[in-house]
Amino acid sequence: MKISAMATNAGVDLVRRMRRNRTTPFIRSLVRETVLRPEDLIQPLFVQAGDGAPEPIASMPGVVRHNVATLAEECRKVADLGIPAVALFPRIDATLKNPTGTHATDSANVLFAAIRAVKKAVPHLTLIVDVALDPYTDHGHDGILDGKGSIENDSTVEALCRLAVAQAEAGADIVAPSDMMDGRVKAIRAALDAAGHRGVGILAYSAKYASAFYGPFRDAVGSGKVSAPLDKRTYQMDPANVREAILEVELDEQEGADMVMVKPAGPYLDVIRAIREATNLPLAAYQVSGEYAQIHAAAKLGWLDYASTRDEALLAIKRAGADMILTYFATEVAEALR
Ligand code: PBG
């Protein structure tokens, strides 16, 4: 007979009763292992040309496409809440898109005006800018198509280098290549250094999966339709793989990345954990648009409690090993944490 399971008049005879440490909110806070802070968060923001009112995105409740002026105001609010960084994404007018995405480095690209406006309004806020061609290509891919319909690696990397240098020139603090081309971190580092931007950092989207969870984002930047999802599987990673993610991180580390990223976040907690253990670089995780939309949709149906689901999803990403989390919830969570 197992002594520990033996019931007596004095109750079950147990050496360790785990519930003792869960008795009150105070003791639970003493033994809590993970705490989410505003300083852990990065707010992604969208900007478009013109001076129209901020435009809502149907599949991302509460998220808007800003004009340059409202973007700068929003950034001031974000910084005041103690959020250290924003990640900036442009939505480009369809008439300016073409197969090679040449508007990316056009000085009239609204992104550059947005970078300058944010740096002027809130100089101390860290400004992260995505490096990829998908906002600018008419087919929505992150790179340049060759004649046969596949994405050309090396000419795309050259275009990304020009874009990253132009972003640095405009005032970006960190550039974040999200394209998944091979060798782009090394090439961008060299291009930035050659242009005198040694202080501009690189946050590499190292393990970016070909995920269905990007659907609402593609609505936001107009790069794809949910009904006919873009197939990016020749450059983004297979959701089945985790060892490959570690290889990607090792390469980006050797190529000079200052920080690495896993994306999406919630469905890839094991990948976050594996990379946390494989590198000493700071690790970001991107809770993407579809993860955000899911929580909103279920809450709207009355099937989940909104705030507690949101907070648990973010806490889990941090517990898995992320040092920082890109999330569309950043501002409201920082407000709630005050
Ligand atoms: C594209 C890019 C994507 C996201 C960030 N940068 C989408 C894609 O790869 O098609 C997705 C972000 C999100 O879903 O929130 N370079």
Residues whose N, C-alpha, C, O or C-beta is under 5 A from the ligand:
A	BS01	PBG	A132 D134 D142 S178 F213 Y214 F217 V288 S289 G290
